[in-house]
Amino acid sequence: MTTPESEGIWHERDFRIAWTALLINDTGDWVLNIALPVYVFIETGSGSATAILFVLQFGIAAVLGPIGGSLVDRWNLRTVLVWTNLAQALALVPLLAVTSERVWPAYIVMGLQSALTQLNNPASVALLPRLVNAEQLGSANAALAAASSIARLGGAALGGVLVSWNGLPPVVVFDSASFLLVASILGLIRADTSAAESDKGQAAGRIREGLRSVAANPPLGAVLSIHGVAQIAQGGFVVLFVVFLIEALGDDGTAVGLIRGTMAIGALVGSVLVARVAKRVDPTFLFAVGLIGMGVVSLLFWNAPLVSTALWLYVTLFALSGIPGSALAVGLFTTIQARSPREVLGRVVGFLTTSEAIGVAAGSIAAGVLVDYLPLEPILNTQAAIYLATGAMAMILARRNS
């Protein structure tokens, strides 16, 4: 199930280090992202108290994404990754003070983690082109997508187990240990990770320079815009998925975690398939196929009650969504890495983060409002149609730039 290109990346010592670090880091992230909202909701019984966690996460990402990217372009990537992981480990400590009467430390932790992520994520994406050859980027991104899927499978389950066992203390211990381990591993990278840009101008000026670079390097601007619109569908899904299972399938909540977790299985399969074609297929075309695939699977999922309400059918369909999801992610990041000048890659990832956060927030809010006033079925199909429409736009873009 491997190709010469995918085999080649595993011969690169630094890539193996980065892959291992991502696996550990994402596992810890999933543990926290599952455990913290669950704990806050159980202890407070408040949906609004829990929702604030996500509002903080998206809001900080939208505001700080470009700023974090501009800083990453000026700093040594290895140093950024090591120190942000160390800082994220330390930033978890206030969780030990969270109780049912004292929730505010959880908001501080979520805010700090989100802010540090705006440095860590651009540095991680910008690091990959330093570790593998340009023709290996697609295969390398597919391998990293597989690591993320494995982390999702293990981390999400572990987060639920730890928080149900003894609340937040074991979560803090595990996640802190994961950050510290990642910091020590990434410190072993030998590749040149020096700053790509020496400009020491004001942040606003560097961000404007990044925007000019995006405009001068098609199809970056279009890809970022298309992806931002597609995230409206993703944001809507977060709300619609729960409503659909309860109203259309009569679920009591037990199937939510089961079905959501199966996407990682499909993503593992998808990452293997994508790795086999990544070098031969234009990454923007891969991005378009992923969007269209997500739209098709969404349509099938939402309209499956016309055929059956058997749980296995929805588990299967949701698992299938992991395949186009892998194509989407690999195509997106490979396009960005291949098309962005090295000196502005961090800022491009920052712009991507902002567009994602705005799209997800808009989709979540819109879906939450619309389900109270409109029939569910047209809202569900509109969500799928957004994926199909953005996929069509991406396909036109891929053909135009081929």
N, C-alpha and C positions, 0 to 999 in steps of 0.2 A: 504493500500500500504506500510505498515511498517513491520518490522520483530522484534522479541525480541531483537536482537542485535542493530538494529537501534533505537528502543525505548530506549534501555539502555544508549546510548550515550547522549540522551537528558536529562537524569537524572543527568548528570555530569555538575555541575555549570561552571567549568572552560572551558569545551568544548563549552557550549553555548556562553560564552564570546568570545572564539576564533572564533567561527562561525560568530558571529555578527561583530567582528572586520574585518574578511576577506571580508564579504559582503560590508562593508563600504569602506574598503581599495581598493578593486577591482573596485568598482563603481567610486571612484575618479581617479583611474588609467585609466579607459576607457575614462572618460571625457577628461583627459589630452592627452591620446594617439590618440584620434580622433581630438580634437580641435587644438592641436599644429601644426601637419603637414598641416591641412587644412588652418590654418591662414597663415603659412609661404608661402604656395603655392599661396594663393589668393593675398597676399601682394607683393610677389616678381615675381610671374609668372614663377618661375624657378623650374624645376624638380630636377636639381642637388642640389639646395639649400635645397629642401625638403628631398632628398635622404641622405644628410649628417646627418640628425637627426637619421636615421635608422642605418647608418654606425657606428656612435658613440655608439649607443645602443648595437649593436652586438659586436663591437670591444672591448668595455670596459668589457662586460660580458665574452667574451672569455679569456681575460687576467686576470681579477680580480676574476673570479669565485672561483678557488681553494684557493686563498689568503683569500677572504672573508670567505669561509668555515672553513679555518684553524683558523681564529680569533674567529668565532662563537663557535668552540669547546672549546675554552679557557674562554669564557665569559658567564655570566648569561644570559639565553635566554630572560627572561622577560625584563631585562635591555636593551639588544640589540634592541628588538622590540620597546620599548618605545622611546629610544633615536634616532633610525633611523627614526621613524615616525615624531618626532619633527624636526629632521634635514631636512627631505624631505619637511615639511611645509615651513621652512625657505628658502630652496633652490629654491622655486618657485618665490620668490620676483623679481629676475632679469627679469622675463617675462613682468613685467610692463613697462620695458624700450624698448621692442621690437617694431620696426616700419618697414615700407617697406624699409627704408634706413639703418636701424640698426637691422640686424637679429642675429648678433653674441651672444647676451645674451641668445637666445633660445638654442644655442649649449652648452653654459655653463650649462644651466638648465638640458638639456638632459643628459649631461655627469655626472653631480652631481647625478641626479636621478638614472641613471644606476649604478653608483658606490655604492650608498647607498642600492640599491636593492640587490647587491651581499652580503650584510650582512643580510638584512631583509628576503630574501627568504630562505636561509639555516636555519635561526633561526626559521622561521615559520614551516618548514618541521620537524625540530628536536624537536619542541615543542609538536607536536601531540602525540608521544609515552609517553610523560609525563602526558598527560591528560586523556587517555583512556587505557583500557587493550589491550594486544597484539591481542586478538581475535576480538577486536572491530575496529581494524585499517581500515579494508576494508570498513566497514559501515561508519566510521568517514570520510574517504577520499571521499566516495560517497556523503556524506552530504556537505562537503566542495566544491565538484565539482558543486553541485546544487547551492550553494551560488555564485560561480564564474559565473555560467550561468545567474542567476538573475541579477548580477552586470553588465554583458555584455549587457543584454537587455536594462537595464535602463541607464547605464553609457554612452554607445555609442550614444544613441539617445540624451541624455542630453548634451553631449559634442558638438554635431552638433547644437543644439538649442542655447546654451550659446554663442558659438563663432560667430554664425550668428547674434545674438542679439546685442552684444556689444564688440566683439573681445575677447582679452585675460583677461581683468580685472575680469569679472565674473567667468572665469575658475580658475583663481588664488584664488579667494575668496572661491569658492566651494571646490577645491582640498585641499587647506590649511586647511579648516575647517574639511575635512574628515580625514586628517592626525592627526590633533590635537585631534579629537574625538577618533580615534583608539588608540592613545597613552594613553589617559586617561582610556579607557576601558581595555586595556591590562594590565595596572598597577594594576587592581583588581584581577588578577589571583593569586590563593593561592598555586598552586602546586609547588613542588620543581623544580625550573628551574636553579639550580646552575650549574656551569661549569662542563662538563663531563670529562675534561682533565686539569691537572694542569701543564703539561709540558710547560716550558717557553723557549724552544729552538728556533732556527732560523726558519723563515717561510718556507724556502726551505726544511729543515729537516722534519718539520711537514707535508708538502705536500708529501714528499717521504714516510713517515710513513703511510699516508692515502692511497697512491697507493699500498703499501704492504698489507694493510688491505683489500683493494678491491680484490687483487689477492688471498688472503687467504680465502675469503668468497664468493665462487661461489653461485649464478650466477651473482654477482654484475658486474664484469668486462664485461661479455658478454652482459648483459642488457644495460649497459651504451654505449657499442659499437654499438649494434643494434639500440638503440634509436638515436644515433648520425647519423647513416646512414639514418634512416627513416626521420630525419629532412631535409635531402636533398630534399625529396619529398615535405615536407611542405614549404621549401624555394622556390622551383620551383613553387608551387601552387600560391604563392603571386603574381608572375608575370603572370603565365599562365591563371589564372582566369580572369583577366581583358582582356587579349588578346583574350581569347576564347569568352567572352561575346560580344566583339566588332566585331570580325571577323566571328564567327560562327552564332551568334544570331542577329547581326546587332544592338546591344544595343548602346545607346548614352551616357551611364554612369549612367542612372537613376536606373537600376536594380542592380548595384553593391552593394549598401548599403542594399537594400531590401533583396537580396539573402543571403549576408553574415550574416545578423542579424538573419536569421531563424535557423542557427546552434545552437544558444543558446536554442531554443525551444526543439530541439531534444536532446540536452545535458541534459536538465531538465528531460525529460523522461528517458534518459539513466541512469542518476544518481539514479533514483528510482529503475529501473530494476537491476542495478549493486548492489545496497544496499541489495537487496533480496537474492543475490547469493554470496555476497562477502566472507562470512565466510566459505562457502562450496566449493569454487573454489580456486585453487592455484592462487595467484596473478600474477605469471609469465604467466600462461595459459591465464588469463584475459588480460594481456598485449598483448599476441600473437593474441588473438581473435580481440582485438581492431585494431591492425595493419592490419590484413587481412580484417576486415570490412571496414576500410578506403580505402583499395585498391579496394574492390568490388564496393563501392559507387562511387569512383573516376572513375572507368571504365564505370559505368552506366551514370554518369554525362557527361563525355567527349563524349560518343558515342550516347547520347540521340538525337542529331539532325537527326540521321538516322530514328528516329520515329516521332519526333515532335519538333518544336521550340517554343511551347506554354510556357509562363513564369511560369505558375503554376507547370509544370513538374519539372523545375529546382529549384524552391522554395522548392518543396516537397523533391527532392533528396538531396538538401543541408541540409535541416532540418534533414533528416535521418542520415547524417554524424555525427550529434551530439551524436548519440547512441554509435557507436564504439569509438568515440572520448572520451566519458566518461569512457568506459571500458579500453581504453589505458591509460588514466591518472591515474585512480584509481589503475590499476594493476601495473603501473610503480612505483608510490610513495609508495604503500603498500609493494612491493618487496624491495625497497630501505630501508624503515623504519624497515622492519622485518629482513632483512639480515645484515644490517650494525651494527657493535658495536656502542653503544651510544657515545663513546668517539671520533669517527671519522665521525659521521653522517653528520655534517656540511660540512666536506671536500668532502664527497661523493656527496652531493648536489651541491657543487661547481664544481666538475668534470662534473656532469650532465649538469650544466649551460654552461660550456665551450664546451662540445660536441654538445649541442643544437645550440649554437651561430655559431660554425664553420659549422655545417651541414646546417643551414638555410642560412648563407651567401653564402656557396658554391652552394646551390641549386638556390638561387636567381640570382647569377651571371651567372651560367651556362644557366639557362632558358632565361635570358635576351640576352645572346649572341646567343644561338641556334635559337631563334625565328626569328632572322634576316637572317638566312642562310638555315634553313631546313623547310620542310612542318610542319604545326602545329600538325596534327593528330598523327604522330609517337612520337612527343615530349610529348604530353598529355598522351598517353598510356604508355610511359616509366615512367612518373611520378607515374602513378598508379601501374606499375610493381614493382617499388622500395618498395612501401608499402607492396605488396604481398610477395615479396622476403624476406623482413625483418620479416614479420609476420610468414613466414615458418621457418625462422631461430629461431625465438622466440618460436615457437611451438615445435621444436626439443629440444630446451633448456629446456622447461617446462617438456616435457616427460622424459628427461634425469635426471632431478632433482626431479622428483616426487617420 
